[in-house]
Amino acid sequence: RKSWPGLASFTMILSAARSCLLLVVASSLHAASAFLALPLAGVRISSAARVSSKLPVSWAAAPLPQLRSRGMVQGGLLRVSASAVFPEAMSSEDTTLGDELVRRIAAAKKGDTIVLEKGVYNLEATLEIDKQLTLTSAEGLTYRDVLIQGYAPDYYVDNGLILVTGQLENEPVIIRGVSVYYREGTKVAKSSSIRVDRGSADIQECHLYADMGSGLCVDGPTGHALVQQCRIGPCCWNGNAARLGYGIVADAGAKLRVVNSEISHCSKSGVACAGSAATQGFVSGCKIRACGISAIAAEGMNTVVQCIKLNFGVVRLDPMAEFGGGKCVFLDDSYTEWQI
């Protein structure tokens, strides 16, 4: 057998080049995880094609309440053009309408409906809703006509511009046809436009967005939220991923349902369920794109996000992210790419 004098040297060079390439890839992934504030160790990125286990839908399969027709919904999704990513400016510093809204909420009784006319409702503090009621825009108006906004506090706080708390699961606060904008403060606020903390909310045909926080946070073992035909984002898109910039996040055993909604431009994930207290999520018929980590994330032991009929666009890592023992389950084993 003839030997080739240069073969051993060539093999050594090829092996060294392979080692260098692996080192570069690992360094790049480590840098990306640092930028995204995502613990790379233990993270399992899963594509929908590999997630085939079946779980019962149980509570997530309950029938949805009938929505009021406003002429803004077509084919089950909001009519939002591809260019209409960022919200229209509604500039006002007048707190007259906001102060009136605070008084009306305080005076309302369980079961009341508060109708909002067109305008900007500036809040100077968190608006707490601790009773079952309906907050809705007037007939013929949409979220483009009614804006509730306020500045984030100048300290870290787990709160929301609107705080929903104290309701039973079958007696939710209904928030319909408004925009809620949590504006930038002097520091990062670990909070959200709407926060459901041990309460229940049904959010319909709304637009939620935040400069330095998330669109919606649902917290606690008795926290429940249903999101229908809403537009979420941008959320912390002008900041960085180390800040809390989820579209929607559920934590600490909360239950979340997101149906026929559009989520985009979030510095972290579009929809995330987290914690180790069996947080449950169900996401159906949604469009999710332009997220800093993933479209859907399950973060923590016993956390499960069930998905069906989703449409994904561009995300930084992968459509589905599982880590810390969380599970993403596709009930139909398929998804489609969002053609932008």
N, C-alpha and C positions, 0 to 999 in steps of 0.2 A: 504494500500500500504506500503510495506516495504521500509525503507530508507537504503542506503548504507553509512556508516560513512565515508569511505575514498573517496567517489565519488567527494565531493566538493574540497577536497585537490588535488585530481588527476586533476580535471578540471582547478584549479588555476595553477598548475605546467605546464600543457599542454599549457595554454594561455601564460604564461611567456616564455616558450621555443619558441613559435611561434613568440612572439615579439622580442626575441633576434635574431632569424633567420632573420626576416625582417630587423632588424638593421644592421646585418652583410652584407646582400645583398645590402642594400642601401649604406653602407660605401664602399663596393667593387666597386659599380658602380660609386660613386663619385670619388674614387681614379683613376679609369680607365679614367673618363672624364678629370681629371686633367692631367694625363699622355698624353692623346691624344689632349689636348688643345681644347676639344670639349664642348661647353656649354650644359650640360645635360638637364637643364630646357628648355622645349619647343621642345626637340628633339623627332621625331617620327620615329622609326625604322620600316620599312615596308618590308615584304617579298613579292616576286613577286606574290604569289598566292592571296594576298589581294589587289593588285593594278589592277583594271579591267576597270577603266574609259578609254574612247576612245577619242583621240584628232586627228585632221587632221594632216597628216604628212607635208603637204604643201611644203615649200622649201626643206625639208629634203628628199623628194622623187625624187628630180631631178636626171636625169641619171648621172652616174659616168663617168669621162674620162677614155678612154682606156689606160691601163698600158702597158708599154713595157715588153715583156717576157724576163726573165733573167734565167729561169730554177731554180729559188729559191722559187717559189710559187707553192703550191700543194693544191688543194681543196679549194682555196681561202684564205688560211692562210700560213704564213711563215713557212718553214720547220725548226723548232727550237726544238731540243731535250730537254727533261725534265731536263737534267743535265746542259744544256747550259744557265744558268740563268745570270751569270755575264759575262761581255764583256771580250774579249781577250785583253791582254796588247799589246799596240802599243807604245812603249816608244821612245820618241824623244823630244828634247828641241830646235832643230833647227827651226828658224822662217823663213827660206828662202821661203818655199812653202806658208806659211801663209801670208807673206808680198806680195808675188806675187798675191795671191788671192785678197787681199785688193785692189791692184792697178787695177786688172782686173774688179772688181766690180765697182770701181770709174769711169773707162773709158768706161764701157758698156753703150749701148743705149737701150732704151725700146724695148723689144722683142728679145734681144740677148740671146744666149745660151752659158753658160760657162761650159766647160767639164773639170772634174778633173781626173787626172791620179792617179794611186796607190800611197799612201803615207800618211804622217801625216802633217796636215796643222795647225800649232800652231799660235794662235792669241794672240796678246798682248793687245787688246782692243776689244770692241764690234764691230762686223761686221754689219754695217747698210746697208740694201737693201731698197732703196726708189724709185725703179722703177720696172716695170714688166719685169722679165727675168726668165730664167731657169738655175738652178744650178744642175748639174748632174754628176754622175760618168761616166767614159768612158764605151763604149760598152764592155760587157763581165765582168765588175766589179760589185761588190755588196757593201753593207755597211761594210762588213768585210775588204774591201780593202782600203777604203777611210775614214779617220778620221779627223774631224775638232774639235779641242779642245782648251781650254783656261782656265785660272784660274779665279775663282770668285773674285770680288773686296773685299778689306778688310773693307768694310762698307756696311750698308744696302742700297739696291738700287733695284727699280723696273725696271729691264732691262733683257736682255738676251745676251747670247754669240752671237747669230744671231738675229738681230732686223729687222723685216719686217714691213714696215710702208708706208702709202701713196697710196696704190693701191685701185682700184675699185674692187667690189666683182667679177665681170666677167673678171677681168684682174689680176689673182693671180700670185704671185711668185711661181714657181714650184721648189721644192727641192726634188731630187730623188737619191736614192741609195747611201746615205752617212751615217756615224755615226757622231753624234754631242755630245760631252762630255764636260759638264761644271764642271771643276775640283775644288776641295776644295780650299778655300781661308783661310785667317787668322781669319775671322769671318763668321757668317752665311750670305749668300747673298739671299735676298728675290727676287729671279729671276729664270730664266729657261734657258734650252739649246737653245730653239727657243722661241722668244716672238713676237707675232703678235699684234701690237698696232695700232689700227685704219688703218689696212691694210688688205690684203687678201693673203692667202697662201694655196697651194695644196702640201701636204707632202706625198711622195710616197716611199714605200720600204726602209724606213730609220730606224736607231736605235738611239733613243734619251735617254740619261741618265745623271744624275747629282749627284755630291757628296752632295751638300748643297742647292738644289733647285728642281724645277719641270722639267719634260721633255719638256712640251709645255705649254705656257700661251697665251691665246687669250683675248684681252682686248678692251673695248670701244664699243660703239653702232655701229660703222662701222668696227669692227673687225670680220673677217670671216676666218675659217680654215676648210679644208677637210684633214683628215688623213686616208690614205689607205695602208693596208698591211704593217704596221709598227710594230716595236718592241719597247716598251717603258719600261724603268726601267733597273736597280734599280734607284730610286730617293730618295736621302736622307736616304737610308736604313741603313747607318752606323751612322746616327745621331739619333734625337728623333722626335716625332710627333709634337712637338711645332714648329718645323721648317717647312718651306714650302716644303713639299715633295709629291706633287700630281704627278700622272703620267701625266695627262692632266687637266688643269683648264681653264674655260672660265668665264669671269666676266664682269660686267657693261654693259649688253645688247649685248654681243657678240653672234655670231652664230657659232656652232661647230658641225661637223659631223665626226664620227669615225667609220670606216668600216673595217671589216676583219683584225683586229690588235690584238696583244698580249701585255698585260700590266701586270707587276708583280713587287713585291718588292718595294712598295711605302710607305713611312712612314705615309701618310694620305690616301686619297682615290685614286682609279685608275683613274676614270673620275669624275670631279666635275664641276657643273655649279653654279655660285654664283651671289650675288648682287640682287638689287631690281629694275633693269631696264629691266625686261623681257628677261633675258639671256635664250637662247634656245640651247638644245643639242639633238643630235640624235646619238644613238650608236647601231650598227648592226653587228652581226656575229663576235663578239670579245670574246677572252678569257681573263679573269681578275682574278688574284689570289694574295695572299700574300700582303694584304694591311692593314695598321694600323687602319683604320676606317671602310671603306666599299668599295665595288667594284664601286658602282655608288652613287653619292651624289647630292642632289638638295638643295641648301642653299640660301634662301632668297625669299621674296614675288615675285610672278609672274615669278619665274624661273621654267622651265619645262625641264625634260630630258626624251625623248622618247626612248624606248629600244625594240629591237626585236632580237630573236635568239642569246641570250648570253649564255656563258659558264663560271660559276663562280667556283673558287677554294677557298682556305682557306682565310678568312678575319677576322679581329679581332672582329667586332661587328656583322654585318649583311650584306647580299649582297646589300641591298638598304637602304639608309639613307635620310630622309627628315627632314629639320628643318627650322625654320624661315618662313614658308609658302611655301617652295619649293615642287614641285611635281615630282615624278618618275612614269612614265606611261609605262606599258608593252603593246605593241600593239598586241602581241600574247598571253598574259597572261601565259607565261611559260618561264622557263629557265632550263638549265641542270647543274649538278654538274661536275666540272672539275676533272676527275679521274687522280690523279698524281701518 
